[in-house]
Amino acid sequence: MNPVWQADLRKQHAVIENNCVIHFGDSTTELKDAQTGTIMADLSHYGLIRFSGDDAPTFLQSQLSCDIREINLQKAQYGSYCTPKGRVLASFLLWQQDANYFMQLPASLCIPIQKRLSLYVLRTNVQLHDASDALIRIGIAGQNAATLIEEITGLFSTNQPLGVIHHENITILFLTQNRIELIAPIENASTLWEHFSQRAKPVGANCWDWLDIQSGIPVILPETQEEFLPQMINLDAIGGISFKKGCYPGQEIVARTQYLGKLKRRMFLAHIPAVEAVKAGDELYSTDMDDQSSGNIVNAALSPNGGFDILAVIQQSSVDSSQIHWQSLQGPVLQIKSLPYSLPA
């Protein structure tokens, strides 16, 4: 987290641990506000890698599961970076600003993914830089989010999925009409925060993570690296995989799964009425699988209604035939919910 920005947030009564905003005084109330009100969150728990150079589009096209040709100054995209075996090392949001591309992913993965990608630059004209401290990201969410953006910035929202607007020193990403991300240099961020905090409740990072889960957007963390194929975490449902582009690491296995195999595991949205902390990577069990795990937690966040809301990759046959339990067959039963999007047949 940028130290100047961290100091500004502390002046606004932010409680910060490990470069992540925990809360602004009352995490329980903040979660309720995330469910029903208009909120704003610092997104410094995500890192940012900037790709520049004439060969950046070609380089990214050869490394990532999404189609870089679909990304432009007006449209962002989800995607993944995989091992040669097709297992996801990182999921991300990618957008273009001027001639640069920006990849947003968990801060804990920013340096290792940047180092790994740098190994393949070779003689191409591509530069990778950690831009996490240079650009501040603020999330705005709620039914009034788009209206608030228009009133404060004077910019009208776009109805295009993952639409992007650039204006002077601000970039606005419309993740949905009710969930929007502002990107600005550090010198502009404090003024933005001051303006929006008059109309939106500042909240901790867990609130934004909870909204990601409700939106069915997977975030691969160190605990779940190399656990899943991209389709298992529903990236094909949210535009994060192209089956019409050329080769990239893992492409052959991803394509074979799409066209020749039957996908046995998918990501589901669920609730766990647990008191103990539910964490990414935790195993799930069901009676039809005996002692074998039937799935794993992808992401988990405290729920405004108590317990935890989660995204989990689970054996589809187990969801159809059995109750799914957290950690053991004696553990709490998952309550499966509907995702906000349709899964490919």
ZIPEGI-V216208 format. One record per backbone hydrogen bond with DSSP energy under -1.0 kcal/mol. CO is the residue of the C=O (numbers start at 1). NH is the residue of the N-H. If there is no record, write none. Layout:
BEGIN
{{CO;NH} {CO;NH}}
END
This chain:
BEGIN
{{2;6} {3;7} {4;8} {5;9} {6;10} {7;11} {9;14} {10;13} {15;22} {15;23} {17;20} {20;17} {21;205} {23;15} {26;30} {27;31} {28;32} {29;33} {30;34} {31;35} {32;36} {33;37} {38;201} {39;141} {40;203} {41;139} {43;46} {45;107} {47;105} {48;131} {49;103} {50;129} {51;101} {52;127} {53;56} {55;59} {56;60} {57;61} {58;62} {60;63} {60;64} {65;242} {67;70} {68;71} {72;75} {74;164} {75;72} {77;94} {79;92} {80;65} {81;89} {81;90} {83;86} {87;83} {88;226} {90;81} {92;79} {93;104} {94;77} {95;102} {97;100} {100;97} {101;51} {102;95} {103;49} {104;93} {105;47} {106;109} {109;113} {110;114} {111;115} {112;116} {113;117} {114;118} {117;120} {118;121} {121;124} {124;126} {125;55} {127;52} {129;50} {131;135} {134;186} {136;184} {137;43} {138;182} {139;41} {140;180} {141;39} {142;145} {144;148} {145;149} {146;150} {147;151} {148;152} {149;153} {150;154} {160;163} {162;76} {163;174} {165;172} {167;170} {170;167} {171;183} {172;165} {173;175} {173;181} {178;142} {179;176} {180;140} {181;173} {182;138} {183;171} {184;136} {185;188} {185;189} {188;192} {189;193} {190;194} {191;195} {192;196} {193;197} {196;199} {196;200} {201;40} {204;207} {205;209} {206;210} {207;211} {208;212} {209;213} {210;214} {211;215} {212;217} {213;216} {221;224} {224;227} {228;88} {230;235} {231;234} {234;237} {235;240} {248;251} {250;254} {251;255} {252;256} {253;257} {254;258} {255;259} {256;260} {256;261} {264;316} {266;314} {268;312} {269;337} {270;310} {271;335} {272;274} {272;308} {279;282} {282;297} {283;327} {284;294} {285;325} {286;289} {287;290} {289;292} {294;315} {295;284} {296;313} {297;281} {299;311} {301;309} {303;306} {307;303} {308;272} {309;301} {310;270} {311;298} {311;299} {312;268} {313;296} {314;266} {315;319} {316;320} {317;321} {318;322} {324;334} {325;285} {326;328} {328;331} {332;326} {335;271}}
END
